[in-house]
């Protein structure tokens, strides 16, 4: 069984990563805790918390399958009055096939903040990214390497790429609108569709993201300001499209200080994918969250689901700053 998985992964890696035909589907890592990775979801979130913010994320997808997918990220963002907006820096890493295919990216972004009126604000952002993909060819196995009796004993005749590392510059943009209770936005990643093929010419397809949510107060101590002690429910929806791949997440958060719980369902338009459960703890300065993705497709008994953890630290604001409206949305 292990040998068969090696062959399958080798074929998939060769077709999807090396040749990368124009009909390929989604390319980007995904996180179930999308608001725990706010500037990865939408660069317009840069500075949305006003005070300096640091986030860390780790995701292990389908751990029961050989060649698991592991993604991790680290980000920092902050609002600056002198810049009339926020600045953010993001690092993202993705490892597939136990290190056979590795992707690393570093991004910088700026979001301009506009107060339309006393209750409605907007942010518009641009993002620049340098991304590098590398392939460990020696980890790949192919059918022509197999002897019926002795297993993998031959050298493959598959063509080895001239280079095993590919780097390119990428650009993205986003917009965000929010009031005291509502928040929503749209982002477009890979605007220039950079070429990322190892053997043939292949452009990274654009990714379109739309997200929205609403905070329903159950118990609120003060009408003038919000606090972590408030009890509320926040229904949310997330839609993503990359070429012919469509994904829809819908569910809700429940906040009962210091605990946060959440449930979502993730699907494309043809098939269900996973049921997601969240549990988190939040304080004034830090937040920690854990999610488990229960696969509900035909791969239910094979994948082992997905585990994801996030950590967010909120630094104190500078003492002297003008009053800036922060977005009131979940952080997991």
N, C-alpha and C positions, 0 to 999 in steps of 0.2 A: 504493500500500500504506500509506503514511504517513497519507493522508487517511482511509482506512477505519479505521485504528486510532484516529484522533481521534474519529470518529463513535462507534465502539464504546465508547470511554472516556467520552464525553459521556453516552451512554445509561446506562451502568453507574453513573456518578456520580449522575445524576438519580434513578434508581430506588433505589439502595442507600443514598445519603446523604441526599437531600432527603426523599423520601417515607418511607423506612425502614419497610416493612411489618412486621407482627409475625412474619412467617415468615422474616425475615432470619437469616443464620447468624453465624459467628464475627465478632467486632468488634475483638479485641485484637491488637496486634503480637506476634510470636513470635520467639524467639531459639533458634538451634540449640545454642548454648553456654548451656544453661539454668542451669547451676551457676556460670557467670561472671556471672549476673544473679540472685544468690540471693534478695534481698529482693523482686525483681520476681516471681520464681517463687512465693515463699511468704513473707509478712511475718514468719513465725516464725523465719526465718534471721537476723533482726536481732540482732546481738551474738553470733552463733554462733561467730565466729572469736575471740571474747573481746577481742583487741587491736583498736585502730582499723583500719578497712579502707575503702579507696576503690576503686571499680570504674568502668570506662569501657567502653562497648560501641558498636559500629557495625555495621549490617547493610544490605547492598544486595541486595534480592531481585529476581530476574528482570530483570537489567540490559539484556538484549537486547530487551525489550518496551517500546514507547513508553508513558510513564506509569509508570515504575518505582516500587517501594515502598522507601523508605529509612527505617530506624528507628535511633534512637540513645538512649543512656541514660547517666546518671551517678548514682552512689549512694555514700553514706557510712553506716557503721554501727559501733557500738561497744557493748561490755558495760560496765555501771556497777554496781559492788557495792552502792552505796547504793540503787539502784532495783530490785535483785534481778532484773535482766534487761537487755535490750538496747534501744537506740534507733537508728532508722534514718531517713534522708532519701533520697528517690528522685526524680529528674527523668527524664521520658520524653518523647521527641519522635518523631513519625511523620509522614512526608510521602508523599503518594500523588499520582500524576499530575503529576510535576514541579512540585509545590507547589500543585496545584489544591485538594487537601483536606489540611489540616494539623491535627494533634492535638498538644497539649502538656499535660502533667500533672505536678503536683508532689505528693508524698505524704510523710506522716510516720507512723511506726509505733512501737509499743512491744511487746516480747515478754517475757513473764514466764518465768523459768527455774525449774524444779522438779527437784531431784535426788531421784528416787524411791528409789534405793538407791546403793550404791557403784559400780555398773556401768551403771545405766540413768537417763537424764535426759529431760526433756520441756521444750518451750517452747510457749507459747500466745500469740498476738499479735492485736492490732487495728490497723487501718490506716485513715487518713483521707486522702482525695485531693480535690484541686481540678483538674478537667479542663476544657480549652477546645478546642472544634473551630471551625475557620474554613474558609470556602469562597471560593475565587477564581472568581467566576461568569464573569468575562471570559475565563478559560482554557477554558471548556467550549464544545464545538461540537456542533451538532445537525443532523439531516437536513434541516430546513426552511431551513437557511442555504446550501444548495448549489444552484448553478446548473449545469446539465448541461455547459455549455461553459466557464464561467469559474471554477468551483469555489466556494469559500466567499465569497459576495459579499452575502448577505442578512442581515438581523437576525432572530434567532430570535423566535418567538411564545410560547416556553415561559415559564411564570410565574416571575418572579424572586422569591426569598424576601424577606420584609420585613426580616429580619436575616441577615447572613452570618457571625455569630459566636455561638456557643452555649457557655455556661459552666455547670457544675453541680458539686455536691459528691457524693462517692462514698465508700462504706465497704467494707472487706474484712476477712477474718479468716483465721487459719491456725493449725495445730498441727503440731508436729514432735517426733519421738521418735528417740532414738539411743543406741547403746551404743558400745563400742570399735570394732566392725566393721560394725554395721548402722546404717542411717539411713533414715527414711521420714517422710512427712508428707502432710497434706491441706490445701488452701486453697480458700476460696470468695471470689471477687471480685465486686464490684457487688451487695452484699447488698440494697441498697435499690432496685436497678434504676432509676437516675435517667433522667429523660426527656431525650432528646438530639436529637429531630427538628427540622428546620428549617421544614418546612411542616406536616406532620401530627404528632400525638402518637405518640411511639415510645419505648419503654423499652429501655434497654441491658440485654440478657439476662445473667443470672448466668453466671459461668465457674467450673467445678469442676475442680480439679487434684489429682491423686494421684501421688506419686513415691516411689520406694524404690531402695535400692542396698545393696551389700555389698562389703566390702574383703577380698580373698583375698590373704594374704601369701605371696609367693614367697621373698623374702629379707628378713629383719628383723634389724637389728643389736642391738636391745635389746628385751627383753620388757616393760620398765617404761615405756618411752616410745617414741613414733614420731618419725621424722625423714624429711626429704625424700630421704635416701639409701636408704630402704627401697624394695624392688622389689615391686610388687603389681599385681593386676588387679582392677578394680571393675566388675562388671556392674550396669547400671542400667535402670530402666523408668520411663516417664513417660506418664500418661494425662490428657487434657484433654477437657472437654465444654462446649460453649456452644450451647444450644438443640439442634437436630438435628445439629450438627457434632461429630464425635468424632475424636480424634487419638491415635495411639499411637506413642511413640518407644521403641525398645529397642536396646541395644548395650552397649559396654564401654569403659572407659579402661584404658590400660596405662602405668604409671609406671616409668621407668628414668632416675633423676636424671642430668642436669637436664632430660631430655626427657619429654614426655607425648604419647601418641598415642591416638586413639579412633576408633571406627566405630559408626554407628547406622543404623537403617532407620526411616523415618517413613512412616506410612500412616493412612488412615481405615479403617473396617470394610468399605468397598466397593472402594477403589482404592489402589494404592501411590502414594506421593508422591515421596520422594527418598531417596537413599543419601548419608549425611553422613560426611565424613572430617575429622578434627581433627589438628592438629599444634601442640604448645605447648612453651614453655620456662619453667621455674620456678627461682627462687632463693629465698633466705630472705625477701627483702623484696618481690619483685615476680614477677608471672606474666604471660605474654603468650601468646595463643592465636589461631589462625586456623582457620576451617572453610570447607569448600566443600560446597554442597549440589548433588549431581548429580540433576537431575530424571529420574525414571524413568516418569512418567505419559505420556499421549499428547502432552504439551507438550514432550517431551524436546529437540527440535531448535529450539525457539522461545524458551525463557525465558532461556537463558544461565546457569541455575542460580542460586546465591546465594553471596555472599561475606560473611563475618562475621569481625570481629576484636574481641578483648577485651584489656583491660589491668587488672591488679589490683595495688594497692600495699598492703602490710601495714606499718602503722606500729608502732614499738616499743611495748610495753605500759608503763604507768606502773610505776615501780619498786616502789611499795608497793601491793600488791593481794593479796587472798586467792586461793588456788588454785581455778580454775574449769575444769571439763572442757570443752574445745572439741570441736566436732563434727568427726569425721574423714571428710570426704567430698570428692569432686573439686571443683576450682575452675574448671572450664572448661565 
